[in-house]
Amino acid sequence: MAEAARKWSPEEREPSPPGSPAPVGNRTGWVLREPVFGWATLEGAPKEPTVGEALREWWDAVNFFADLRRLPSALHAAFHVATLGCLVALVGWHLSWTSALYFSASAFFLATVTHTAWLHRYCSHRAFEFRSPWLARVFLWLNGMAIREDTYAIPHRVHHQRTDRVGDPYGPHLGRIGSYLAIESVTKLNTDMSPEQYEHLTKTVSHIGFPLSTYAQFRRTGTVEHAGHLAVRTAFAQALWSGLAYAVGGVPCVLAWYAAVFFVTFLVRDFNYLGHGGRRQRAKRQGWEFDTRTLALNQIFYGVFASEWHNNHHKFPRSANLQLVPAQVDSCFLFIRLLHAVGIVSSYVDAVPRFRQQLAAGKAERPTAGDEEYANVTGIADGNDGTPLPERH
């Protein structure tokens, strides 16, 4: 029998597990719709859905027959399956040195630039600033992964505010299948929020550069970005990147591009589970992982391939630089510094120098309170070690 779940209202505080920090008011509860299986168990722990419950939640997120606002998520799910078909076609019939090289270069670009630099560090955390809003719009229109910026950044901030606790929209508590499918589930924004709440929400994504839906449009379409703009710029990005791939190497390179899109999107989905240890939690490695408040880990593959040093990121959410120790090479930060050197990026946040000073002084552990309260007030998880942010460079 499925475990009973309690539905927590946005105004309620959920109980914390024994030994955890004091609970924080769930002021972000109005942002996302609760999963069909509920946020929490009767005991107040994060709900662990069965595979069947996870699948029902995913279907609720893509069933545009019942709710037309689910159409963008359904189209993205179909796109994900189609890119899997491209990977199969590439490996089965069109694999060559040229297509393999194009796949490798595309995957690294998508992982480091499109995902980590653009979607994660800029859209979600605003770790750096573009010199002009028009430069942000260039990145917006070049997003070839077809992952919506609003439904990436908004749930991701909730994840930081509720990390590994009740209300965390993705993570190992959902199981591997549930976490993988959560990419569609987290697109279920709460269209019943008040106009004042929606106005606050739009301010947290205004830096991205897309035209915003009015409150009435948001209620009708479920998208913070104007739905027409989303459709046009997504089609433009697909035409641009597929056209470039065809010009380089014909159909094999087109397949290689979309195979890379599938591969990186697969890693993003699976990382929501593995990035916090999956079912096999382990102790943090001294001198390698410094954030002890969450289950987030530093994993070499994700760190080298996509600059996702996730434990470092949870310690310093808004830092553009996550190379806390020399071996943790941050290619994304090198890219951001290059953009800064040529004048595209005007400033960036770098928490590493101060952290290394703290580390040398034996005071690298941050307080156990402060960040969540700040995040709930501002609507964005900015705080790092409980002290003011380092100055921008």
C-alpha positions as CSV (number, residue, x, y, z in Angstrom):
1,M,0.0,0.0,0.0
2,A,1.3,3.4,-0.9
3,E,2.5,5.5,2.0
4,A,0.1,8.2,3.1
5,A,1.2,11.7,2.4
6,R,0.2,15.0,4.0
7,K,-0.3,18.0,1.7
8,W,1.5,21.0,3.2
9,S,0.0,24.4,2.6
10,P,2.3,27.3,1.5
11,E,1.8,29.0,4.9
12,E,2.7,25.9,7.0
13,R,6.0,24.9,8.4
14,E,6.9,21.3,8.1
15,P,8.7,19.5,10.9
16,S,12.4,18.9,10.4
17,P,14.2,15.6,10.9
18,P,15.9,15.0,14.3
19,G,19.2,16.9,14.5
20,S,18.5,19.2,11.5
21,P,18.6,23.0,11.7
22,A,15.4,24.8,12.8
23,P,12.7,24.8,10.1
24,V,12.3,27.7,7.8
25,G,8.9,29.0,6.8
26,N,7.8,27.5,3.5
27,R,7.3,30.9,1.9
28,T,8.2,29.4,-1.6
29,G,5.4,26.8,-1.4
30,W,3.2,28.9,-3.7
31,V,5.7,28.7,-6.6
32,L,5.2,25.1,-7.6
33,R,2.2,22.9,-7.6
34,E,2.5,20.0,-5.2
35,P,3.1,16.6,-6.8
36,V,0.1,14.3,-7.0
37,F,1.8,12.0,-4.4
38,G,2.3,14.9,-1.9
39,W,5.3,16.7,-0.5
40,A,5.6,14.8,2.8
41,T,4.8,11.7,4.8
42,L,2.6,11.8,7.9
43,E,5.8,11.9,9.9
44,G,7.0,15.1,8.1
45,A,9.8,13.5,6.1
46,P,10.2,14.1,2.3
47,K,7.8,11.8,0.4
48,E,9.5,8.9,-1.4
49,P,7.2,8.0,-4.3
50,T,6.8,4.6,-5.7
51,V,7.7,4.1,-9.4
52,G,4.0,4.1,-10.2
53,E,3.4,7.4,-8.3
54,A,6.4,9.0,-10.1
55,L,4.9,8.0,-13.4
56,R,1.5,9.3,-12.5
57,E,3.1,12.6,-11.5
58,W,5.0,12.8,-14.8
59,W,1.8,12.1,-16.7
60,D,0.0,14.8,-14.8
61,A,2.9,17.2,-15.9
62,V,2.6,16.4,-19.6
63,N,-1.1,15.6,-20.1
64,F,-2.1,18.5,-22.3
65,F,-5.4,16.7,-23.1
66,A,-6.5,17.5,-19.6
67,D,-4.7,20.9,-19.3
68,L,-3.4,22.7,-22.3
69,R,-0.8,24.5,-20.1
70,R,1.0,21.2,-20.0
71,L,1.7,21.4,-23.8
72,P,5.3,22.9,-23.5
73,S,6.3,20.1,-21.1
74,A,4.8,17.5,-23.4
75,L,6.7,18.9,-26.4
76,H,9.9,18.9,-24.4
77,A,9.4,15.2,-23.4
78,A,8.8,14.4,-27.1
79,F,11.9,16.3,-28.0
80,H,13.9,14.3,-25.5
81,V,12.7,11.0,-26.9
82,A,13.4,12.2,-30.5
83,T,17.0,13.1,-29.5
84,L,17.4,9.5,-28.1
85,G,16.4,8.3,-31.6
86,C,19.1,10.5,-33.1
87,L,21.7,8.9,-30.7
88,V,20.5,5.4,-31.8
89,A,20.7,6.4,-35.5
90,L,24.2,7.9,-35.1
91,V,25.6,4.9,-33.4
92,G,23.8,2.4,-35.6
93,W,24.4,3.9,-39.1
94,H,26.4,7.2,-39.2
95,L,29.2,6.9,-36.7
96,S,32.6,8.1,-38.0
97,W,35.6,10.0,-36.7
98,T,34.0,13.3,-37.9
99,S,30.6,12.6,-36.3
100,A,32.2,11.3,-33.1
101,L,34.3,14.5,-32.8
102,Y,31.3,16.7,-33.5
103,F,29.4,14.8,-30.8
104,S,32.2,15.2,-28.3
105,A,32.6,18.9,-29.0
106,S,28.9,19.5,-28.9
107,A,28.4,17.7,-25.6
108,F,31.2,19.6,-23.9
109,F,29.8,22.9,-25.2
110,L,26.2,22.1,-24.1
111,A,27.3,20.9,-20.7
112,T,29.7,23.7,-19.9
113,V,28.3,26.7,-21.7
114,T,24.6,26.2,-22.3
115,H,23.8,24.3,-19.1
116,T,26.3,25.4,-16.4
117,A,27.2,28.9,-17.5
118,W,23.9,30.0,-18.9
119,L,21.1,28.0,-17.2
120,H,22.8,27.3,-13.9
121,R,25.1,30.1,-12.9
122,Y,23.4,33.0,-14.8
123,C,19.7,32.2,-15.1
124,S,19.4,30.6,-11.7
125,H,22.0,32.4,-9.5
126,R,23.1,35.4,-11.5
127,A,26.7,34.7,-10.6
128,F,27.8,37.1,-13.3
129,E,26.4,40.1,-15.2
130,F,26.4,40.8,-18.9
131,R,27.6,44.2,-20.0
132,S,24.3,44.7,-21.9
133,P,20.9,43.0,-21.6
134,W,21.1,42.3,-25.3
135,L,24.1,40.0,-24.7
136,A,21.9,37.9,-22.4
137,R,19.3,37.7,-25.1
138,V,21.9,36.3,-27.5
139,F,22.5,33.4,-25.1
140,L,18.8,33.0,-24.6
141,W,18.2,32.6,-28.3
142,L,21.1,30.2,-28.7
143,N,19.8,27.7,-26.1
144,G,19.7,24.6,-28.2
145,M,18.8,22.2,-25.3
146,A,15.2,23.4,-25.4
147,I,15.1,23.6,-21.6
148,R,13.0,26.5,-20.5
149,E,14.9,29.1,-18.5
150,D,11.9,29.9,-16.3
151,T,11.2,26.3,-15.3
152,Y,14.9,25.7,-14.7
153,A,15.7,28.7,-12.6
154,I,12.6,28.9,-10.5
155,P,12.4,25.3,-9.2
156,H,16.2,25.4,-8.8
157,R,16.0,28.2,-6.3
158,V,13.3,26.3,-4.4
159,H,15.7,23.3,-4.4
160,H,18.3,25.5,-2.7
161,Q,15.8,26.8,-0.2
162,R,14.5,23.3,0.6
163,T,17.6,21.2,-0.1
164,D,17.1,17.5,0.9
165,R,14.0,18.5,2.9
166,V,10.2,18.6,2.4
167,G,9.4,20.7,-0.6
168,D,12.7,20.0,-2.5
169,P,11.3,19.5,-6.1
170,Y,14.0,17.0,-7.1
171,G,16.7,14.9,-5.5
172,P,17.5,11.3,-4.3
173,H,14.4,11.2,-2.1
174,L,12.3,10.9,-5.3
175,G,14.2,7.8,-6.4
176,R,16.1,7.6,-9.6
177,I,13.0,7.4,-11.9
178,G,11.1,10.1,-10.1
179,S,14.1,12.4,-10.1
180,Y,14.7,11.8,-13.8
181,L,11.1,12.6,-14.6
182,A,11.1,15.7,-12.4
183,I,12.3,17.8,-15.3
184,E,8.7,17.8,-16.5
185,S,7.2,17.8,-13.1
186,V,8.8,21.0,-11.9
187,T,7.3,22.9,-14.9
188,K,4.0,22.8,-13.0
189,L,4.1,26.3,-11.8
190,N,1.3,27.4,-9.5
191,T,-1.0,29.4,-11.8
192,D,-3.3,30.1,-8.9
193,M,-0.8,32.4,-7.2
194,S,-1.9,35.9,-6.5
195,P,-1.0,38.8,-8.8
196,E,1.4,40.1,-6.1
197,Q,3.2,36.8,-5.9
198,Y,3.5,36.6,-9.7
199,E,5.0,40.1,-9.8
200,H,7.6,39.0,-7.2
201,L,8.3,35.8,-9.2
202,T,8.9,37.8,-12.4
203,K,11.4,40.0,-10.7
204,T,13.6,36.9,-9.9
205,V,13.9,36.1,-13.6
206,S,13.8,39.5,-15.2
207,H,17.6,39.4,-15.8
208,I,17.2,36.5,-18.3
209,G,15.9,38.8,-21.0
210,F,12.7,37.2,-22.2
211,P,9.4,39.1,-22.5
212,L,7.2,38.3,-19.5
213,S,3.7,37.0,-19.7
214,T,1.1,39.2,-18.1
215,Y,-0.6,37.7,-15.1
216,A,-3.6,36.8,-17.3
217,Q,-1.3,35.2,-19.9
218,F,0.5,33.3,-17.2
219,R,-2.7,31.9,-15.8
220,R,-3.7,30.8,-19.3
221,T,-0.4,29.4,-20.6
222,G,1.5,28.4,-17.4
223,T,4.7,30.1,-18.8
224,V,6.5,33.1,-17.2
225,E,8.1,33.7,-20.6
226,H,5.6,34.9,-23.2
227,A,4.5,31.7,-24.9
228,G,4.9,33.1,-28.4
229,H,8.4,34.3,-27.8
230,L,9.3,30.9,-26.3
231,A,8.0,29.1,-29.5
232,V,9.8,31.4,-31.9
233,R,13.2,31.5,-30.3
234,T,13.1,27.7,-29.6
235,A,12.5,27.1,-33.3
236,F,15.2,29.6,-34.2
237,A,17.8,27.8,-32.0
238,Q,16.9,24.4,-33.5
239,A,17.2,25.7,-37.1
240,L,20.5,27.5,-36.3
241,W,22.3,24.6,-34.6
242,S,21.0,21.9,-36.9
243,G,21.9,24.0,-39.9
244,L,25.4,24.6,-38.6
245,A,25.8,20.9,-38.0
246,Y,24.6,20.1,-41.6
247,A,27.0,22.6,-43.0
248,V,29.9,21.0,-41.1
249,G,29.2,17.4,-41.9
250,G,25.8,16.7,-43.3
251,V,23.3,14.4,-41.7
252,P,25.8,12.5,-39.6
253,C,26.8,15.8,-37.8
254,V,23.1,16.7,-37.4
255,L,22.5,13.4,-35.7
256,A,25.7,13.9,-33.6
257,W,24.4,17.3,-32.4
258,Y,21.1,16.0,-31.3
259,A,22.7,12.9,-29.8
260,A,24.8,15.3,-27.7
261,V,21.6,17.2,-26.7
262,F,20.2,13.9,-25.5
263,F,23.4,12.9,-23.7
264,V,23.7,16.1,-21.8
265,T,20.0,16.3,-21.0
266,F,20.2,12.7,-19.7
267,L,23.1,13.7,-17.4
268,V,21.2,16.8,-16.2
269,R,18.2,14.6,-15.3
270,D,20.2,11.9,-13.7
271,F,22.4,14.4,-11.8
272,N,19.4,15.5,-9.8
273,Y,19.6,12.0,-8.2
274,L,23.4,11.3,-8.2
275,G,24.5,14.8,-7.3
276,H,23.1,14.3,-3.8
277,G,24.4,10.8,-3.4
278,G,21.5,8.7,-4.7
279,R,20.6,5.9,-2.3
280,R,24.2,5.4,-1.2
281,Q,25.0,8.3,1.0
282,R,28.6,8.6,2.1
283,A,30.5,10.9,4.5
284,K,32.0,14.1,3.1
285,R,35.7,13.8,2.1
286,Q,37.8,16.1,4.2
287,G,39.7,18.7,2.1
288,W,37.5,17.9,-0.9
289,E,33.9,18.6,0.1
290,F,33.3,21.5,2.5
291,D,29.5,21.9,2.6
292,T,28.2,19.7,5.4
293,R,24.6,20.9,5.6
294,T,23.4,19.1,2.5
295,L,23.9,15.7,0.8
296,A,25.5,17.3,-2.2
297,L,28.8,15.8,-3.4
298,N,31.8,16.7,-5.6
299,Q,32.0,14.1,-8.3
300,I,35.0,14.1,-10.7
301,F,33.1,13.2,-13.9
302,Y,30.5,15.9,-13.5
303,G,33.1,18.4,-12.2
304,V,35.5,17.9,-15.2
305,F,32.9,17.5,-17.9
306,A,30.4,20.1,-16.8
307,S,32.1,22.1,-14.0
308,E,29.4,20.8,-11.6
309,W,31.3,20.7,-8.4
310,H,28.0,20.3,-6.6
311,N,29.1,20.3,-3.0
312,N,31.1,23.5,-3.7
313,H,28.0,25.0,-5.4
314,H,25.8,24.4,-2.3
315,K,28.4,26.0,-0.1
316,F,28.7,29.1,-2.4
317,P,25.5,29.1,-4.5
318,R,26.1,32.4,-6.2
319,S,29.9,32.1,-6.9
320,A,30.9,32.0,-10.5
321,N,34.1,30.2,-9.4
322,L,33.8,26.8,-7.7
323,Q,37.5,25.7,-7.8
324,L,37.9,25.6,-4.1
325,V,41.0,23.3,-4.4
326,P,43.4,23.2,-7.3
327,A,42.3,19.8,-8.6
328,Q,38.7,21.0,-9.0
329,V,39.2,22.5,-12.5
330,D,36.3,24.9,-13.3
331,S,36.1,25.2,-17.1
332,C,32.9,27.1,-16.8
333,F,34.6,29.8,-14.7
334,L,37.4,30.0,-17.3
335,F,34.8,30.6,-19.9
336,I,33.2,33.4,-17.8
337,R,36.6,35.0,-17.2
338,L,37.2,34.9,-21.0
339,L,33.8,36.7,-21.5
340,H,34.9,39.2,-18.9
341,A,38.2,39.8,-20.6
342,V,36.6,40.6,-23.9
343,G,34.0,42.8,-22.4
344,I,30.9,40.6,-22.8
345,V,30.6,40.0,-19.0
346,S,30.9,43.1,-16.9
347,S,31.3,41.5,-13.4
348,Y,31.2,38.2,-11.6
349,V,31.1,36.9,-8.0
350,D,34.1,35.0,-6.8
351,A,33.9,33.5,-3.3
352,V,37.1,31.4,-3.6
353,P,39.7,33.9,-2.4
354,R,37.9,34.5,0.8
355,F,37.2,30.8,1.3
356,R,40.8,30.0,0.9
357,Q,41.7,32.6,3.5
358,Q,39.2,31.0,5.8
359,L,40.5,27.6,5.1
360,A,44.1,28.7,5.9
361,A,42.8,30.1,9.1
362,G,40.9,26.9,10.0
363,K,37.5,28.7,9.8
364,A,36.1,27.4,6.6
365,E,32.9,26.0,8.1
366,R,29.9,28.3,7.7
367,P,27.2,28.9,10.2
368,T,24.2,26.6,10.2
369,A,21.6,29.4,9.8
370,G,21.3,32.6,7.8
371,D,21.2,31.5,4.2
372,E,17.7,30.1,4.1
373,E,16.2,33.2,5.8
374,Y,17.9,35.5,3.3
375,A,16.8,33.3,0.4
376,N,13.2,33.3,1.5
377,V,13.1,37.1,1.9
378,T,14.7,37.7,-1.6
379,G,13.3,34.7,-3.5
380,I,16.8,33.7,-4.6
381,A,19.4,31.7,-2.8
382,D,22.3,34.0,-2.8
383,G,24.0,33.5,0.6
384,N,27.1,31.5,0.8
385,D,28.7,31.2,4.2
386,G,26.4,33.5,6.1
387,T,28.4,36.6,5.5
388,P,27.9,39.3,2.8
389,L,28.7,38.3,-0.7
390,P,32.2,39.0,-1.9
391,E,32.6,42.0,-4.1
392,R,32.2,41.5,-7.8
393,H,35.2,41.5,-10.1
